[in-house]
């Protein structure tokens, strides 16, 4: 048996022995499937509208809507013959055809097998939304005492319920609006055109709203307290594009420079900033994307401090800003990498690249195969359609649920639990949903990617790093041992397994001084981080 729309049935009609067609009552003869060759398949044409119940007024008074009747269902059941190839199709949609097909499937099976018939229907056509009027008639004819209707309703999903509502209501509103404009077409014609065009009511999405409040970075009210820089783009009448680098004093709102050019390199930015600092003195810069990129490329003059504050926060627009000493932060991240590896966290091979008195943390790409081919990668944020801008809106429990949905197995869940515990203890509080990712191999199988962005990130005054971005047990701060053990149980880990993971992390933390020396982290920075780590006594 096959269930198909009109276009498919018209192309494949010669492959079947018997064909049942469901059409609207006013369908023209030229639109009904026809055969011009000898020995055509046997054909049964049923004409009724695709409604579960009579349409309320107003409707076309000249022609009543004809719903499916008992005679239609009985004719379809009598038409079916064993050991024949049967095609059931609709002129528009597949609601009527799937309902007729289900009635035939139920008739072929014994009483009590209604659920089996429904499962077979959805195996043949997974997106089927059977017409309930036909199903009720079939239930009465086959004397199934309502079991067939219950089996269909038991498979209803929110999507199918919404689709059924749209099919029932949307075209009526269009008919009313057309009548107001003087269009004489009846509701039957409006309904037919509506179905042929595949129209539907677009679902309105809720507006995304930020969670919590975002406090602006406090700036001393004097000139040179902080500058902001950004690029603007435009083009000439001939189509040639240019850009302008704007540098503004955030307190006085003075434009310190507006540099236009067709191309502005990182070294050009560094040169302009050096000139401004020579004239006005130093300041903190507020643009992490532009500034830190040039710093990482070694474009800025290392003899000038372009902003020494090692903090993270938000500008008034909600954009995260970062100012740090490149050498010190890179070394700290490398020390945390060594610490994570010792704690059993799976990470890609990483190292420090030192040049010009600076140290850059570098990680080997894990989204490439050994021969350089790209692996498909999706973050947890993208996989689950989360909103990255909603701070503290998502949880580690949702990460574990995603691993289960992908069928990655117990080892991947245990690894994710280990990463969550590690982030909690070392206060990696910038642990948002883009920092968990999944890889698809050449065989189409998903796997948990190596961990990344694992670093001590805690600022009690920071908007994003004063608390964790992902919750655990409903908390984003103030964690206790019971919270971690409860999370372990949620991930199907025994208490002994969860405590073993915590013991591994505690043992690795005892070696923080060793890792800090290897990475070249200053004693002051290492002591500050160690003092902020959470204590989780296991006894």
N, C-alpha and C positions, 0 to 999 in steps of 0.2 A: 504494500500500500504506500502511496505517496500523497502528500498534502502540499499544495503549491498555489501561488498566485496565478493570475490569468496569463501573464507574460511567459512564465516558465512552462505552463501547461500548453500554450500555443506552440512552443518550440518542440516539446517532447511528446506530443499527443500520440504519435504513432507507436510509441514503446509500450502502450498499455492495451489491455483487452476490453476494459470497461471504464467509462469516465462519467463522473457526476459533477455537474456544474451548478454553482449557486450564484444567481444573478438578482439584481434589483428588478422589481416588477415592470419598470418602464424602460428596461434595457432594449435598445434597438436590435433587430435580428442580425444586422451586420456585425454587431459586437459579440455575438455568441459564437463560441468555438465551432468551426465547421470542417467538414472533410470533403474533398473533391476526388479522392482516389477510390478505387474499388476495395471492397471488403474493409470498410472503416470499423473502428471499435464501436461497441454499443454505447449509446449516449443517453443520459438522463439529465434533463434540465429542470432545476427547482428555482422558483422566483419568489423571493420575499426579502424584506429589508433586514439589515443587521441590527436589530434592537432587541433588548431583553424584555422590554415592556412597552405598551402603547405610548406614543409621544403625546405630551400635553399640548393643548392649544397655545399659541396659534399654529396651525399647519394648513397645508393646501386643502381648502374645503372641497375642491373639485375631485380630489382623489384621496381616499383614505389610505393610510399606510398599511400594507399587508405584512403582518408578522408571520413567522414560521407557524405552520399548522400541523395537526396530527397526521393528516394525509401526506404531507411532505416527508416526515420522518419515516412513516410506514413504507412509502414508495422507495426511499433510499435503502431501508433494511431489506425489502423484497428484491431490490436490484442486485444486491451483493450475491456473488456466487463463489463457492470454494474453489481454491486452486486457480484463481485468475489474478491478473495484474490490474489493480484498481487505482485510479487517480481521482482524487477529490480536490476541486479547485474553486476559488472564488473569483468573481470579476474584479473585486476590490478588496484587498486585505485577505486574511485567512481565518477570521473568527467563525464564519458560518461553516467553512469547509472543515476546520478542525473539530467543530461540534458534531457534524455529520459523521466524520471519521471515527470519533470517539463512540458514537452510538453503534456503529458497525462493529468496532472492536469489542464493545461490551456484549453485543449479541453473539459474537463468535465464542465468547468465554462463558463459563458457568456462573450462576448466581453466587455472589460472595467474592468474585474476582474483580470487582469494580476498581479497586486500587491498582491492581495489575494492569487493567486496561488504560487507566490514566497515565501510569508510568510509561506504558508503551507509546501512548500518544506523544508525550513529551520527549521520548527518545527519537521519534520520527520527526517531530517539529518542536524544538525546545522553546521557541518564542510564542507558542500557541496561546491564545486567550479565547477559549470556547464560548460560543453564544449560549447563555444560560437558559434562554427560552427553549432552544432545541434540546438541551440536556434534560430539562424538566419533562419535556414530552417523551423523550427516549426512556427516561426512568419509569414513567407511567406505562408505556407500551410494553417494556420488558419486565414490569412488575418487580422492580428492584427496591421498592419501599424507601426511596430517598437516599439510598447508599451511593448511587452514582453522582448525585448532586453534591453530597457531602465529600466525596473523594475529589471532585473538581475544586470545590471551595477550599479544601485542605491544602491544595497546591498553590493557592493564590499568594502572590507577593505584592508588596507595596507598589511595585512598578506595574504589575498587571492590573491592580485595582485602579490605579491612576489612568492607565490606558483605557480601561473599560469606561471610566467616568467621562473621559474626553470624547470617546466615540459616541457616548450617549448624549452629551450636552452641548458640545462646542458648535456643531453645525447649526443647531437651532438658533443660537444667538446670531450667527451670520445671516440666517434666513430673515430674522426680525429686522436687522440693519438694512438688508437689501430691500425689504418691503417698504421701509421708511423712505428710501431713495427712489421708489417708484418701479423697482424691478418686479415684473409679474411672475417670475419663475416660482414654481411650487417647492415645497420642502423636499420632495423626492429628488428633484433635479439638483437642488443645493447639496443634498446629502451625497448623491452620486459623484458630483464634481469634487466635493470635499474629500471623499475616499480615494478617488482617482489621483488627486494631486498629493495624497499622503500628508495632508495638513494635520496640525496638532497644536494645542495651546502650549506655549512655552512656559516652563515652570520658573517662577521668580525665585532667585536665590537670595538668601538673607544677607544683609550687608555685613561685611567683616568689621568687627569692632575690636579695638585694642583692649587687652586685659591689663588692668592696673594703671598706674600713672607713671609718666616719664618725666623726671626732673631734669631741667637743663643744667649743664655744667656751670658751676659758679666761676665767675670771672671777676678779677679785681677791676674796679671801675676807674681805670686810668689808661691813657694811650699805651699801645704796644703790649697790653696784657695778653691779647691773643689775636692772631690773624687767621683769616679764612681764604682759601684759594680754590678756584674751580675754573673749568673751561666752558665757554659757550661757542656754539657753532652756527654758521650761516653760509650763504653762497652768493656769488655775484650773478648779474643778469646773464652772463655767458654760461653759467652752470658750474664754474670753478668754486670749490668749497674752501673756506678758511675758518680758523678758530681764533679765539681771543682768550688769553690767560688773565683772569681778574684776581687781584689780591686786595683784600679789604681788611681794614682794622675793625674788629667786631665792636669795640667800645665807641670810637669816634665816628664810625661808619665812613671813614675816609678811604677813598680808593687809592691805594699805594702804587698800583701799577695796573695798566691794561695793555698787554702785549699782543698785538695782532700778527698773525703769520699764517702761511698755508700749511706749515708743519712746525710743531714745537716739540723738540726732543727733551729727554730727561735732563741732559746736560745744560740745555738752554734754560730750563726751569731753575736748575741749581745756580746758574750764573746770575739770573735775575734776582733770586732770593739773596744771594751773597751781596749784590750791589745794594739792595734795599737795607740789609742788615748793616752794611758799612755806613749808610746814611743815618739810620734811625735807631740802631741797636737791635738786640735779639728779642724774640717773642716765641710763644708756643703756637704751633700751626694747628689748624682744625680742618684736616681733610686726610683721613687715614688712607683712603684708596690711592690718591695721587702721591702723597708724601712717602708712605712706607714703600711703595713700589720703586720710587726713585732711590730711596735709601738702600733697598735691597740690591739694586743694580749698581751701587757704588757711585751714583751720579752726584750726590751731594758732597760738599766739601767736608771731610772728616774732622777738620780743625775747628769747625763751627758747630755749636750745639743748637740744632734747630728745634729743640723741645726736649727737655730732660725728664719731665714727669712720667713716671712709669705707672700710669693709671689707664683704666678704660671707663668710658661713660657714654652719654648721648648728647648730641647737639639738640637745639630746640626743635629741629625737624624730625628727631627720632633716629638720626643716622649714628651708628656706632663710630666712635673716634678712638684712635690709639696713638699714643706717643710713648716711645720707649727708646732705650739705648739698644741698638741692633745687636751688639756683641753680647751684652749681658742676657738679653731675652733669649737669643738663640742658644746660648750655653745652658740656660735653665731648661729649655725645652728638650735639649739633648740629654740632660741629667734625668728628666722625667721619663724619656724614652727608655734609658737603661733601667730605670726603676720599674717601669711597666713590664719590660721583658723579663726581669727577674721575678716579677709577681705572676708570670704565666699569661700575660696579655699578648695576644697575637698581633704583631705589628710588622710592617714591611721594613727591610733593611734601611737604616738611616745613618747619617754621619754629619760631622761639622765641616763646613768649608770656611777656611780662615783666609782673609785678605785685608790688607790695609788696617790692621788693628781691630777688624770686626770678625764676627763668627756667625755664619748662616746655617741654620738647621735645614738639612736636605734629606728627602725621603725618596727612595726608589719607587717609581710608579708601579702600582699593583693592578692597574686596569689595562695592562698589556701582557700578551703571551710571551713565551721565550723567543719566538721569532718576530716579535714586534707588532703583532696584530692586536687591534683594539678589542677589549672586552666591554660589553654593555654594562653600565653601572647606574644604579638608581639609589638615591638617598631614601631614608625612612620618610622624610618630608615629602618627597615626590611620589614614593610608592603608595602612601596612604592619603595623598592630597591634603596634607597638613598645611597650615599657614605659619611659615617661619617667623613672622612678625608677632605672633601671639606668644608673649613670654609666659612661661610656666603653665601653658595650656595642655601639654601632653606629658606622657609618663613613660617610665621604663617598662611598666606592665604592657603598654601598647607595643613597645618594641618586641617583647617576648611573644605577644599575640601574633605579630607580623611574621616572626620566624616560624611559628606554628602553622600559619596560613600557607606559607611557602613550602612547608614540609621539609625543613632543613635538618631536622633530627635533634637528638638530645645533646650531642656535642656542641652544636651551635648555640643552643639555649644556655648550656653551662658556660660557654665562653662569654655570652652577653651578660650573664649574671656576674661573672668575674670583672668585666669592664665596668658595670654599674657600681659594684662595691669599690673598685679602685678609684673611680671618679668621685664617689662620695667621700672616701677617706682622705685623698690628697687635695680635695676641694678644687676639682676641675669643674667650676661652676658655670663655665660657658659651654655646657653639654647639651646643645640644642639638637633638633631633629635632623639637621643636615650633617651632623657628625657621626651618624650611623648609616652604613651603606651596604648594598648588596650587589653582587656581581653575577652576570649570566655568562656561563661558559659557552664554548662552541657547540656543545651538545644540547643547549637550551635549558640547562639545569641551573637553578639559582644557588648561591652560596653566600655566607656572611663574609664581607670584605675584611681585610685587616683593619685594626683600629687606627685612627689618625686624630690629630689635634688633641693629643693627650698631654696636658700640661697644667701645672698649678696656675689657676686663674681665680683669684679671690681679691675683691676690693670691697670692704664693708660699706663704702659710700657709693659704689657703682650701681647703676640702674640695672645692669644685666648680670653682674658678677657678685652682687651681695647675697644672692640666693642661686640655687641650681635652676637651670632652664627647664629641666625635665624632673617631674616629681617622682618620688618613690614611696609607696604606701600613703599617698595623699599629702606628703610633706615635701618641701623644697629646702628645709633647714631644720636644725634641731633633731637630727637623726639619733636613734638609739639602737642597741644591738637587736632588740626585738623587731624593729622595723626591717632590718636587713634579713633576719631569719624568716620573717613572714613573707618577704619578697621571694626568698629562696623556695619556700613551700609553694607559692604561686607558680613558680617555674618548675615544679615537680622535683625539686631537690630535697633530699633528706636533710635534717638539721645537721647531722655530722658532715655532710658534703659542703653545706654552706659555711660551717665553722672551719673546715679545712681550707676553703678558698680564702677566708679572712686571715687564717694563720699564715698562708703563703704571702699575702700582701703585707702583713705585719713584719714577717721575716725580711722581706725586701726593703721595707722602710728603714730597718735598722742599718742598712748599708747605704743610706742616702749620702752620708759623708764621703764614702768611697766613690760613688757615682759623681758627686759634685766635684771632687778633685779631678776625676777623669775628664769632665766637661769643662773644667776651669771656671766654675761658678764661684763667686766671691763668698767668703765665710759669712758676710752680713746677709747676702741674699739667701744662702742655704739655710741659715738659722731662722730667718724670717718665714720661709716656706715651711720648715719643719715644725715651728711653733704653731702654725695655723692648721696643720694636719689634724684630722679628727682622731680621737682615741676610741677604739672599740675593744675593750677588754673582754676576752672570751669566757672568763670565769664568773 
